Amino acid sequence: MKNTYIRYSTLLILFLAFLSVTIAQQPEQFYFQREKLAPVAIKANLQNLRQQAVAKQWQFQVGYTAAMDMPITQLAGLKAPQNLEAEIQSQNQSAQQLMQFDEVEQAKFVKLYPNKLPHLLPPSPTATSLDWRKRGKVTPVRNQMNCGSCWAFATVGAYEGSYLIRNNTSLDVSEQAVLNCSGSGTCGGGWWAFNYMVSPGAPAEADYAYTANDKPCPSNLKNTYRAVAWGYVKNSSSIPSKAELKQALCTYGPLAVAVNVTPAFQAYTGGVFNENNNSGINHGVTLIGWDDAKNAWLIKNSWGTGWGSTCEYGSERGYMWISYNSNNIGYAAAWVRARSVFYILPANYEKLIIKPVFKPNQFKPIPIQPVPPKN
């Protein structure tokens, strides 16, 4: 009986080891199979990127991702407002005022009902790593498809993370409503739409499904999900330091950040992305963690699961490790605080909310070379 138990235990260990290897190989097999059937132009593009990888000592792998089937102009639609610096100053001042109302009401609630709020103990910004996925505070990878609505997906990604942290409930917010109703952009590009999340708020995906196109905003949406406030990590558009971004990630949860997308980024399948092309910004993603051993940030993209890696957690692709100073990652980083479902904000709070107003031609590309952040 003892020998039989040992044999079964050994077989189980071998099976689990085989299974873990198989799961780890799945992303590589997925991209390998795609590349076998790739058009000639795609194969030539990948060959060129791999030659660059050797010459430039890149620490990441490239392959035939689903994102390579579309031009970068359709995938990367982040465009900053003309008056970005002034907006940042104004927005951060407004955020401070609005947050005070939330903090007062939260303190009242905690006094009446101790230990009822589901907030986790915040992670430490001095920790060597953080992955909000492992704390259950990141919603699944979405797909913006052939629409330059990354700005809407980064907005919603950060909001959904905050909602999970504050209310311990997963949700799927309608990016289509943000795209069509926020006034923050179109499929041709836009900027963070957090003002819309503050007021009037957005409906659920089930109430207004994503169709990846520009169309009139419906008048009967159920704007169920709202934010208290939002702001920028810094008081300028420059890239925050590692310490500032880590602190913001621990304080607020996932962040909306800008990055510079290139053909190499488009073809990323794993490893630490260290292209170091800091020629501008054109794309919005959700920052969800870091790893000092890799010297890299962890981001969630909005190009579906046919791009990127699992980044050593779960089986869902769509994530990237990106080197701390690569491709302007972190430019104009913004946080958002979702409303708590446990208490109501006072009427005076509603009077201070800035209503979003759409202004045509308010966006512009940003061909910048920010000063590298201080550690």
C-alpha positions, -999 to 999 in steps of 0.1 A, spaced: 0 0 0 28 24 9 46 17 -24 14 22 -43 9 56 -26 45 66 -35 40 56 -71 8 76 -74 24 106 -57 54 104 -81 31 102 -111 11 131 -98 42 152 -93 54 143 -129 20 152 -143 18 185 -126 54 193 -138 44 184 -173 12 205 -171 31 235 -158 56 232 -187 28 228 -212 10 259 -199 42 279 -200 48 269 -236 13 278 -247 20 314 -256 50 304 -276 30 278 -294 2 303 -301 26 327 -318 45 300 -335 14 286 -352 4 321 -363 38 328 -378 38 296 -398 7 309 -417 18 346 -418 19 367 -449 53 373 -465 53 409 -454 47 399 -418 76 374 -419 99 400 -433 89 425 -406 96 399 -379 130 390 -394 139 427 -394 128 431 -358 148 400 -347 179 413 -364 175 446 -344 170 425 -313 204 410 -317 221 442 -326 205 463 -298 205 435 -272 168 436 -266 155 415 -237 122 406 -252 108 384 -279 87 393 -309 62 372 -329 31 374 -351 7 390 -327 -29 399 -337 -19 436 -333 3 433 -363 -28 428 -385 -36 465 -380 -17 497 -385 -3 514 -354 -25 545 -362 -56 523 -355 -42 508 -323 -25 538 -307 -48 568 -304 -37 588 -274 -35 625 -280 -29 650 -253 -49 683 -250 -34 715 -263 -33 730 -228 -22 699 -209 0 716 -183 -27 740 -173 -52 712 -172 -30 692 -149 -27 720 -124 -65 727 -124 -74 690 -122 -52 683 -93 -66 712 -73 -101 700 -81 -92 664 -70 -80 676 -36 -113 693 -29 -134 663 -41 -113 638 -22 -119 656 11 -157 649 9 -150 612 3 -125 610 32 -149 627 56 -178 604 47 -156 573 48 -144 582 83 -180 586 94 -189 552 80 -159 535 96 -168 550 130 -203 536 128 -194 503 111 -159 493 120 -142 467 97 -171 466 72 -153 483 43 -135 457 21 -104 477 15 -72 457 15 -43 468 35 -24 489 9 7 473 -5 41 489 3 58 512 -22 91 499 -9 83 463 -18 105 448 -45 74 438 -66 37 443 -69 11 427 -92 -24 439 -86 -37 408 -105 -24 386 -77 -47 406 -53 -77 401 -76 -79 438 -85 -75 437 -122 -103 430 -147 -97 408 -178 -79 421 -209 -102 438 -233 -99 444 -271 -103 479 -286 -102 464 -321 -96 487 -351 -105 519 -332 -80 543 -317 -99 542 -283 -69 532 -261 -76 563 -241 -110 550 -232 -98 515 -223 -70 529 -201 -95 551 -184 -119 522 -177 -90 498 -168 -79 521 -140 -115 528 -129 -124 491 -127 -93 484 -106 -102 511 -82 -138 498 -80 -125 463 -72 -103 477 -44 -130 499 -29 -160 476 -33 -146 441 -37 -168 436 -68 -157 429 -103 -174 448 -131 -173 454 -168 -178 491 -176 -189 502 -211 -159 515 -231 -184 523 -259 -202 548 -237 -169 564 -228 -160 566 -265 -193 580 -276 -205 601 -247 -175 614 -228 -164 641 -252 -128 631 -245 -121 616 -280 -131 594 -309 -118 564 -327 -94 589 -342 -78 595 -307 -84 612 -274 -73 617 -238 -82 604 -204 -120 604 -199 -121 604 -161 -143 636 -159 -170 615 -176 -165 588 -149 -170 614 -122 -202 628 -138 -224 615 -152 -207 581 -149 -208 552 -173 -231 522 -177 -222 485 -177 -209 468 -208 -240 446 -208 -262 478 -212 -241 493 -240 -218 468 -257 -185 477 -274 -188 481 -312 -155 500 -319 -171 529 -338 -181 565 -334 -218 570 -332 -243 593 -313 -245 590 -276 -278 573 -265 -299 594 -242 -312 565 -221 -280 551 -207 -280 538 -171 -249 557 -158 -244 533 -128 -207 536 -123 -191 569 -111 -158 581 -97 -152 604 -67 -123 622 -82 -92 618 -104 -59 635 -108 -24 633 -122 5 616 -102 26 648 -108 17 684 -111 32 684 -146 31 661 -175 66 648 -170 72 612 -162 69 605 -124 99 590 -107 98 553 -99 91 561 -63 62 584 -72 46 558 -95 50 531 -69 34 552 -43 5 561 -66 0 524 -75 -2 515 -38 -24 544 -28 -50 543 -57 -45 510 -75 -40 506 -113 -32 538 -131 -37 551 -167 -4 559 -183 10 569 -217 36 550 -236 52 552 -271 41 523 -293 64 512 -321 65 482 -345 86 463 -319 60 470 -292 33 459 -316 51 425 -320 59 419 -283 53 384 -271 73 381 -239 104 392 -219 112 427 -206 105 453 -233 135 476 -234 135 492 -268 141 526 -252 125 546 -280 115 578 -262 105 598 -293 70 605 -282 38 591 -268 8 577 -287 -9 550 -266 -27 546 -233 -24 515 -211 -31 505 -175 -2 503 -152 -8 474 -127 25 467 -110 63 465 -110 92 441 -104 126 455 -93 144 422 -102 133 428 -138 137 466 -135 103 468 -152 67 480 -149 38 456 -155 11 469 -179 -23 457 -191 -29 465 -228 -62 467 -247 -53 447 -278 -69 415 -267 -53 382 -258 -36 378 -292 -9 401 -281 17 402 -253 24 377 -226 9 363 -194 38 378 -175 42 348 -153 7 348 -139 -24 329 -150 -31 319 -186 -44 352 -201 -21 370 -225 -23 408 -230 3 420 -205 38 433 -208 69 438 -187 84 472 -198 117 485 -186 114 514 -162 127 541 -186 116 526 -219 94 543 -245 83 571 -221 62 547 -200 44 566 -173 40 600 -191 10 619 -177 2 591 -153 -33 595 -138 -52 579 -109 -89 576 -102 -109 568 -71 -142 549 -77 -172 557 -55 -178 535 -26 -211 516 -25 -212 518 13 -219 555 17 -233 585 -1 -215 617 -8 -232 650 3 -250 675 -19 -221 700 -16 -198 675 -33 -221 674 -64 -219 712 -67 -181 711 -71 -180 686 -100 -167 699 -133 -190 687 -161 -171 674 -191 -175 696 -222 -164 685 -257 -143 710 -276 -135 702 -312 -98 699 -322 -87 700 -286 -62 672 -291 -27 671 -306 1 644 -310 29 648 -285 64 644 -301 83 647 -269 115 636 -253 109 640 -216 137 642 -191 144 607 -177 128 603 -143 148 604 -111 149 571 -92 
